[in-house]
Amino acid sequence: MYRRDVSSTRPSESKPKLSFEELADLVSTLQTEVVAIKAERDTQVDSLQETIVNLAHENELLKRRLYGTKTERLRTSENQLALGDLLNDNKQLQKQLDAAVAEAKSEGEKSSEPTPPPAPKAKPKGRRDLLLPRMLVDGQSRQQADGHHY
């Protein structure tokens, strides 16, 4: 972009020379661009370094899973076997519970004792609705009926 202003040809050719102020402006502009490019590069380098650290950590975890010691690999299957045993125990307990419920029902049917009557309800306490008839009275009919002005 600024290469057209900066001459790569020899000064003896017929191109016009830049003044001191123009050269100073050009130098300051180029310095500003260099600073911006360096800042962008530093940000990109930091991002890439962070990515490298994350990938190295992930790679190490994957290597542990793949090449871990034999005991580490067996722990998973041991847990799975223990889970299978728990499921079998759960099924046996459910069968015992079903048998106990069936036995209790059959004993309940065998004993023909009458069930006691439910206890009588207690008398209600507190405010009760009197269920009185309600009438709408507007202001004028009330004044006429009472003879008072409200």
C-alpha positions in Angstrom: 0.0 0.0 0.0 2.8 2.4 0.8 5.3 0.9 -1.7 4.2 3.3 -4.4 5.4 6.1 -2.2 8.7 4.5 -1.3 10.9 4.4 -4.4 13.0 1.3 -4.9 14.6 2.8 -8.0 17.7 4.9 -8.0 17.5 8.5 -6.9 19.0 9.7 -10.1 15.9 8.9 -12.1 13.3 11.5 -12.9 10.8 10.7 -10.1 10.1 13.6 -7.6 11.7 13.5 -4.2 9.7 13.4 -1.0 10.0 16.3 1.3 11.2 16.0 5.0 7.6 16.3 6.3 6.3 13.7 3.9 9.0 11.3 4.9 8.3 11.9 8.6 4.6 11.2 8.1 5.4 8.1 6.2 7.8 6.8 8.9 5.2 7.5 11.7 2.5 5.7 9.7 4.7 2.7 9.1 5.7 2.6 12.7 2.1 2.6 13.8 1.3 -0.3 11.4 4.3 -2.2 12.7 3.1 -1.8 16.3 -0.4 -3.0 15.3 1.0 -6.0 13.4 3.2 -6.9 16.4 0.2 -6.7 18.8 -1.9 -8.9 16.5 1.0 -11.4 16.2 1.5 -11.5 20.0 -2.2 -12.2 20.5 -2.1 -15.0 17.9 1.0 -16.5 19.4 -0.7 -16.5 22.9 -3.8 -18.2 21.5 -1.7 -20.9 19.7 0.4 -21.5 22.8 -2.8 -22.0 24.9 -4.1 -24.4 22.2 -0.9 -26.4 22.3 -1.1 -26.7 26.1 -4.7 -27.9 25.9 -4.0 -30.4 23.2 -0.9 -31.8 25.1 -3.1 -32.3 28.2 -5.8 -34.1 26.1 -3.1 -36.2 24.4 -1.7 -37.3 27.8 -5.2 -38.3 29.1 -5.8 -40.3 26.0 -2.4 -42.0 26.3 -3.3 -42.9 29.9 -6.5 -44.5 28.8 -4.9 -46.4 26.0 -1.6 -47.4 27.6 -2.6 -47.3 31.3 -1.5 -50.1 33.7 -3.5 -53.3 33.6 -5.0 -52.6 37.1 -6.4 -49.3 35.9 -8.0 -51.0 32.9 -9.5 -53.7 35.0 -11.2 -51.3 37.4 -13.8 -50.4 34.9 -14.8 -54.0 34.3 -14.8 -54.7 38.1 -17.2 -51.9 38.5 -19.4 -53.3 35.7 -19.3 -56.7 37.4 -20.3 -55.2 40.7 -23.2 -53.4 39.0 -24.4 -56.7 37.6 -24.3 -58.3 41.1 -26.3 -55.3 42.4 -28.9 -55.8 39.7 -29.2 -59.6 40.6 -29.5 -58.7 44.3 -32.2 -56.2 43.5 -34.2 -58.8 41.5 -34.0 -61.3 44.4 -35.1 -58.6 46.9 -38.1 -57.8 44.6 -39.1 -61.5 44.5 -39.0 -61.7 48.3 -41.0 -58.5 48.6 -43.7 -59.8 46.2 -43.9 -63.1 48.1 -44.3 -61.2 51.4 -47.0 -59.0 50.0 -48.9 -62.0 48.6 -48.6 -63.8 52.0 -49.9 -60.8 53.8 -52.9 -60.5 51.5 -53.8 -64.2 51.9 -53.5 -63.9 55.7 -55.7 -60.7 55.5 -58.4 -62.7 53.6 -58.2 -65.6 56.1 -58.8 -63.5 59.1 -62.4 -62.6 58.9 -62.4 -60.2 61.8 -64.6 -57.3 61.1 -62.9 -54.0 60.7 -63.7 -51.4 63.4 -66.0 -48.7 62.3 -64.4 -45.3 61.5 -64.3 -42.8 64.4 -67.1 -40.3 64.3 -66.3 -36.9 63.0 -65.6 -34.1 65.5 -68.0 -31.2 65.6 -66.8 -28.3 63.4 -65.4 -25.3 65.3 -65.0 -21.8 64.0 -66.9 -19.5 61.7 -69.7 -20.9 59.7 -71.6 -19.6 56.6 -75.1 -18.7 57.6 -76.5 -19.1 54.1 -78.7 -16.0 54.4 -80.4 -14.7 51.3 -78.5 -11.8 49.8 -80.1 -8.7 48.2 -78.5 -6.0 46.1 -79.4 -2.6 47.3 -78.4 0.5 45.4 -77.8 3.9 47.0 -81.1 5.5 46.0 -83.4 2.8 47.1 -81.6 2.7 50.4 -82.1 6.4 51.0 -85.7 6.1 50.2 -86.2 3.1 52.5 -84.4 4.6 55.4 -85.1 8.3 54.9 -81.4 9.0 55.4 -79.0 10.5 53.0 -75.6 8.8 52.7 
